[in-house]
């Protein structure tokens, strides 16, 4: 990508993230590195995919924010709705694509094809890494559209691993027809963007370009299905017992269900102190001190689980329970695993369809 286009474009994205507070300061720094990686490639299509995904993602997130605050609850105990996204979330969405772009850049330099002035186009049976990069963005866009807009559905979500079971909005693995439709739209937007900007060589005819677009849309749509499946199996959906709402971890991190065992010991000590019927100011002081210590410890444990710095929690979190899934992965780990599997799967499928060896994915 030419520097006189890349520099102002990167500056505009960074300014938007800063002005809208859509990313944390570290998130902005990480996004800047990711944007530079996308911009060093001679093709502008990869930076365009990053920009379209970022702009579309922040737009749909803004659309559903007010409704989500009424349907879910954050790890801090207040209404749901995401704040600024952090650096881990940036990597979860663009990390796989960034690695593939660097590999493709290295391949072009090694093969002597890297030249801004040359007619560097995409041969039909060459550069399989391109498929993986586009598939990554089609998949994360499908997942973003599906999760962010699917929660607006008037119908109740059903668990993907048990379609007969209705689950609360925001449940990992919960799907709706509207959410799946939104995911398909997100995948198509990113796939069509790549079709419009990828520098196809002349041996690509219109029918092949159309098939490419549909194939990338299908690959991206599979991402939202895979993300829902991984979420239902490997990610814990924690529900607040009193409100029935799904509790979301801050920054895509895990939600604390039970506090550390030390808190139980402190709670037992506190109850023992109360039952001893201590009298006078000294007894009250000891009870208050133990109560404060217990609250501080519980709050610190909650903050490690993803709550904000001013969160205050009860000692045992008895009001929370895991409703669906296993507490193996957090949301960020599920996202990056999904993106990686879709990208690799798309590249392997391309090798099979085009009758190419798998080693052609990363030519040595």
QUICORSUL-V621174 format. One record per run of one state. SS is the DSSP state (H for helix, E for strand, L for the rest). FROM is the first residue (numbers start at 1). LEN is the number of residues. If there is no record, write none. Layout:
BEGIN
ss=SS from=FROM len=LEN
ss=SS from=FROM len=LEN
END
This chain:
BEGIN
ss=L from=1 len=2
ss=H from=3 len=18
ss=L from=21 len=2
ss=E from=23 len=1
ss=L from=24 len=1
ss=H from=25 len=16
ss=L from=41 len=4
ss=H from=45 len=27
ss=E from=72 len=3
ss=L from=75 len=4
ss=E from=79 len=1
ss=L from=80 len=5
ss=E from=85 len=1
ss=L from=86 len=1
ss=H from=87 len=25
ss=L from=112 len=10
ss=E from=122 len=1
ss=L from=123 len=6
ss=H from=129 len=22
ss=L from=151 len=7
ss=E from=158 len=2
ss=L from=160 len=2
ss=E from=162 len=5
ss=L from=167 len=7
ss=E from=174 len=2
ss=L from=176 len=1
ss=H from=177 len=21
ss=L from=198 len=2
ss=E from=200 len=1
ss=L from=201 len=5
ss=H from=206 len=29
ss=L from=235 len=2
ss=E from=237 len=4
ss=L from=241 len=5
ss=E from=246 len=3
ss=L from=249 len=1
ss=H from=250 len=3
ss=L from=253 len=8
ss=H from=261 len=15
ss=L from=276 len=4
ss=H from=280 len=25
ss=L from=305 len=15
ss=E from=320 len=5
ss=L from=325 len=6
ss=H from=331 len=23
ss=L from=354 len=4
ss=H from=358 len=5
ss=L from=363 len=2
END
